[in-house]
Amino acid sequence: MSVSKVAVRKNTKARAKSTPAKRTTKARSTTGKTATAAQTKKAPTRAKAAAKSARKPTRARKTGPVRGELGGENEKAWRTYAKTRNPEIRNMLMEQYLPVVSFIAERLLLTLPRSIDVEDLKSAGCFGLMDAIDGFDIDRGIKFKTYCSNRIRGAILDELRSQDWVPRLVRLKAHQIGRAQSALEAKHGRAPTHAEMAEELEINLHDYLSMTEEARAHTVRSLSESWDDGSGDQAVEKIDFIRDKRSMDPAELLNQDDVMRAIIRSLNRKEKQIILMYYRDGLTMKQIGGVLQLTESRVCQIHSNVMKKLKVHLEDAEQRLRI
């Protein structure tokens, strides 16, 4: 075998071995071109996002959570008042939280009798607000509105209890009976019996009757309160509709006058005067005698004769009515 042939074979093998390396190099170069193209496409997108973020206003980061009045606009005022007890600062805080007093007073007024004035409730609530300002501790981390609401409500209720002449235990029993009665009326659609009420309150009938007697509280009502019957006329006061038990019934007075006229119809003038002055006007026999210029004994004699005559007259009238 010649030397030239051997050299040709060696060159062929060398070319075969070098071919895969060239292909790999081309593949690597192609991948690098693809990655470069992708990066070139993503570059405008990132630039747009950066531009948008630059346009948005930057928000100030919070240094920490606000707890209650800490960090609020009144923190300085609260701390100054805690140290100095300056009445001007207290007045400023009271003016700021006066709407809370009005809100609580108006809500409580809905559950109270109409005789209660809302201004009285607000006045008591202001004292509760003043106590709340004096006792508030800003370092506890609670809102003053939450703290003062309970103090204002408590001050109003304390004022109402001080003006109530009915004991609190009596009021409590009355509320228990009222709640039970409302529940039974809604359940049965009628007024409950004493036995049903005792069963609802889980007591026996005797204890329930004793409880109702103790809970019978007398409420105070204003007689000058206006009352409107819906007729469209001018409202009148309740005192105009209260019956005076000490006065005579007008209808009864008219009936008595009619009976008196029927009885004395058969009497003469002097006898009529004696009967009317004695029974209608309430004069004594001596006074009647002074009016008619008669002695007291003579007036008594005429009166006795008139009584006998009227007795006979009434007996005859009774017989006629029976027939």
Secondary structure, 3 states (H helix, E strand, C coil): CCHHHHHHHHHHHHHHHHHHHHHHHHHHHHHHHHHHHHHHHHHHHHHHHHHHHHHCCCCCCCCCCCCCCCCCCCHHHHHHHHHHCCHHHHHHHHHHHHHHHHHHHHHHHCCCCCCCCHHHHHHHHHHHHHHHHHHCCHHHCCCHHHHHHHHHHHHHHHHHHHHCCCCHHHHHHHHHHHHHHHHHHHHHCCCCCHHHHHHHCCCCHHHHHHHHHHCCCCCCCCCCCEECCCCCCCCEEHHHHCCCCCCCCHHHHHHHHHHHHHHHHHCCHHHHHHHHHHHHCCCCHHHHHHHHCCCHHHHHHHHHHHHHHHHHHHHHHHHHHHC
